[in-house]
Amino acid sequence: MTAVAAGRRGVATGARIGVLLVFVVVFLVPIYVLLVTSFKPLTEADPGQAWNLPGTWTVEAWRVAWEKLAPGLWNSVLLAVPGSLLSCALGSMNGYVLSKWRFPGADVIFTLFLFGMFIPYQGVMIPLVQLLVGLNELTGLQFYGAVPGLVLAHVVYGIPICTLIFRNYYVTIPGELIEASRVDGAGMLRTYWSVVLPISGPAIAVVIIWQFTSLWNDFLFAVFLTGPQSWPATVMLNNIAGAQATPYSQQMAAAILASVPTMLIYVLLGRFFMRGLMAGALKG
């Protein structure tokens, strides 16, 4: 019986590994096509030869893609980095107050925050444009048609989800820790800065990954709220197209270049992602 059971376990393990390998292959096939096509000359880069290795290996598509995409990549950096950090700071402070320094009506405020997660982008596009145009006129600064306006839109739109993540994480912090800081004479801000913030690493990682990915991959807001000089990488990537023929190799190279920053964020912070995302799932 022991041998039979061991054999069954071995078959089950082999079946699981086989299924996982199938999923790995399915996942890697598009990446293979991207890489192979990006090193082909334009004469070989067409859908009929997508699976073939390049007859002539060249990096010309990468050079052209970089020249076309570089301004957009820099605009995306100017969008994603400050936008992620601002969203993280605001979400952390909101989550801290709503979880550890409760006040009358806190649950109602938190519910209203959550409602913001379900407002579609399309539903606020016209009012948002009008708001940014008004800010241009009121301040004399350029919000509409520039990166700052896009950052503002994403920070405001990101407050609900960032608040939810931090609030659920801070609920897991023992209340005794907060009470001890109060006994030691620390106020709300001192407790947040010296006690809560230093142990917020997993939640910060989740929010940074979430917001950075959302901002970097944004297309709709970018098209409506910015001009050609402020277009991020996603809009630039969409515009890499030929008049008579589609430069597939350039598009593939540009797609890889545009995806590298988000992959790096996941590699650097990914080990904190699930821990921070699941915090508060069983309580709070």
N, C-alpha and C positions, 0 to 999 in steps of 0.2 A: 504493500500500500504506500509505503514511504517513497519507493521508486516511482510509482505511478503519479503520486502527488507532485513529486519533484519534476517529472516530465510535463505534467500539465502546467505547472508554474513556468517552466521553461518555454513552452509553446505560447502561453499568454504574454510572457515578457517579449518573446520574439515578435509576436503580432503587434504589440504596442510600439516596439522599436520600428517595425516596418511601416506602420501608419504614420509615425512621426517623420520617418525619412521621406515618405510621400509628400507630406506637408512641407518639409524643408525644400524638396525639389520644386514643388509648385511655387513656393515663395521666391526661390532663387532664379527661376526661369526669366522673369522680367529683368532682373539685375544683369543676367548674362546678356540678354539682348541689348540692354542699355550700354554695357561696357564694350561689347563687340562692335556695335554699330558706331559708337563714338570714335573708334580708331579707323574707320573706313573712309576712303575718299568719297566725294559726292557721287562719283560714277557707280560705286558699288552699294551705296546706302539707299536701298529701296526695300519695301516689304517682302518682295519675292526672294531676297537674299538675307533675310533677317537672322536666320539660324547659322549662316555660313561664317567662318572666320574670314577676316580681311585678306584679300589677295595681296594688297599692299598696305602695310601698317603705316599710319601717319597720325600726327598730333595736330594737323592743321585745323580740324574741327574744334579742338580744345582751345587753340589760340583765338580763333574767331569768336567762339562762344564766350571766352573770358573778356574780350574787348567789348562785346555787346552787352554782357551781363554785369560787368564790374560796377558801373554807377548804381545799378539796381541793388546789387549786393551791399554796397555801402549804405544806401538808403534803408535797406532792411535791417542792417545793424543799428542804425540810428533810431529805427522804429522799435525793434524787438528788445534791445538791451534796456533802455530807460523805461519802456512800457512794462516789461516784466518786473523790474525792480520796484516801480511805483505801485503796480498792482499787488505785489508781495507785501509791501509796507502797509498799504491801506487795508488789505485783507487780514493781515496779522493783527493790526490794532482793533479792527472791527470784531474779529473772532475772539480776541482777548476780553474785550468789554462785554460781549454778549454771552460769554461762558463763565467768566470769573468775577466780574463786577456788575452783577445783574441789577436792573432797575425796573420800576413799574412799566409794563408795556414792552419789555425786552423781547418776549416771544412774538408779539405783533410786529415789531421792527424787523426781527429775523425773518418772519414770514414774508414781509414786504420785500426784503432783500432777495428772497428766493424767487419771487414772482419775476424779478428782472431777468432770471435765467431763461424764461420762456417767451420773451419778447423777440420775435424774428427780426433779423437785420433789416429786411425789406420794409418792415412796418415803421421804422424810425428814420429811414434814409432822408426823406424830404425835410422833416423837422431838424435833423442833425445838420444838414447842409445850411439851412436857414440860421441855426445857432452859430455855426462856425463863421458864416458870412457876417453875422452881427458882431462876433468877437473881433473880426478883422477891423470893422468900422469903429468899434468901441475902444479897442486898445491900440490901434495903429500897427499891430503886429500881424504876421501872416499865419493864420490858423487854417483857413480853407485854402486848399491848393498846395499845402506844404505838409511836411512830416509832423510838426507839432500838433496839428489838428487831428491827424490820424492816431497819434499816440494818445491824445486826450479821449478820443472816441473809444479806443480799445481799453484804456484804463477804466473808464466809467462802465463799459459793458462787462469788464472782467470782475468788477467788485462783487457781484453775487456769488459766483463760483469760488472765488478766492476766500471770501468770508466764510462760506460753507466748509471749505477744506480746513481752514485754521480753527474755526469754532469746534468742529468735530475732533480735531486733534487736541485742542486745549481742554476739552471736557475730560480727557483721560489723565490729565495732570491732577495728582491728589490735592484736594482742597486744603489739607493740612499744611502743604508747602506754602500756599498763599497766606494762610492764617499765620504761619510762623514769620513770614516776612512782615506782616502787619504788626505782630507783636514786637518785632525788632525796630519798628518805627518807619518802615518803608511805606510810601504812598503808592497810589495806583501806577504812576509812571515809573517810579523806582523799581517796583516789583516786576513790571513788564520788562524793563531794560536789563535788570540784574538777575532775575530768576527765570522768567518765562522765555524770553528771547533766546538765551543760550541753549535751551533744550528743544528748540523749534526746528532743528535741522531737517528731519524727514518731511515735515509739512512745507517748509521752504522749498525743498527739492521738488516736491509735487507741484507746487504753484509755479515755480520757475519753468519746469518742463512744460506744464500745461499752457501757460501764458506765452512762453517763448515760441512754442510750436504754433499756437493760434495766431500770434502776430506775424511770425515769419511766413506762414502759409496764407495770410489774408489776401484776398483778391477783390472781393466786392467793395469793401470800404475803400481800398486803395484806388480803384477805378473811379469811384464817385467823389472822393474827398481830396485827391491829389492831382497835380499836373504832371506833364512829361518830365520835368526836371526832378520831381520828387517820387517818381514811380519806384516801388520796391521790386525785388527780384521776380516775384510772381507775375507782375504785369509785363516786365521786360521779357520773361520767359515766354509768355503768351505771344509776344510780338516778334519772336524769332521765327519768321516764316518768309519764304521766298515768293516773288510775284508770279513766276512761271512754274517753278518746281519747289517742292518742300525739301529743305536741307536737313534730312533726318539725322545725319551725323552731328551736325551742330546742335540740333534740338536735344539729342541724347546727352551730349557732353554738357550742355547748359543745365539739363535736368539734374545731372549728377552733382554739378557745382552748387546748384541751388539747394540740394538736399543735405550737403555735408554738414552745415552748422547744426541742424536739428539732430543729426546722427551723433555728433560730438556731445551735444547736451545730454542725450540719452545715455551715452557711454559713461560720461563723467558723473551723472547724478542718478542713473537708473537703479542702482542698488538701494537707494532710499525711496524709490517711487512707490512700490507696493506697501512698504511699511507705513509710509505717511498717508497713503490713500485709504488704507484699511483702518487707520487709527480712528477710534470713535464709532466703529461700525456696530459694536455690541453694547454701547452705552451712550448716553447723551441724546 
